Amino acid sequence: MARKFIQLTDSIQQCRICKAEFEYTPKPVFQLHPKARILIAGQAPGKKAHESGVPFDDASGDRLREWMGISKEYFYDETKLAILPMGFCYPGRKASGDRPPRKECAKEWRQKVLGQLPNIKLTLLIGTYALKWHLGDSMQGNLTETVKAWEVYWPKVIPLPHPSPRNNIWLSKNRWFEQEVLIKLRKKIKSLQCF
């Protein structure tokens, strides 16, 4: 691995930009390697991921792997799959779930990291924060409309809702997502010879 890439990931691990905003020591959680062909652009690690230091180490991760049709072993192979959240650290709780990812994180690190991932063939944008940052003005009215318009961004990008159990109602109301989008997603991943 190139020295520049190692220096970048070391700097991210030591990042304390938001330290004053947290009630705990910041702990950046991500998975990066310049060989990765799939990028998961998520929101921020949850409490379980914060505690373990492993991205998507929870029910959301189980569902995401199911959506993708891949094993846990493949998912955590950094040479195949990069995980780049909008905020590297667990943002803490609020009344209705986790707080949003800290904006300072994307501002400081996102472009630097993306510039070091030259082999990405497919980017999964998970949740509203990732959609807004990556799609900008090409995002549709809201998350549901953007996910419905997935073919606009295909084949390099696919917008997804968050796989959290909190989205069970959304999934039950939008059956087309499983029948249409996830079938294409799994085929695309297989076509990248990721297995």
Protein Blocks (a to p, Z undefined) as FASTA:
>chain_A
ZZklmmmmmmmmmpcklmmmpcbdcdddddddfkbmbdcddfbdcfklmmnopghiafkl
mmmmmmnopafklmmmmkloccddfblbdebjafklccdddfklmmmmmmmmmmmmmkbc
bdcdedjklmmmmnmmmpcfblmlmmmmmmmmpckbccdddfbfklmmmmmmmmmlmmmm
mmmmmmmmmmnopZZ
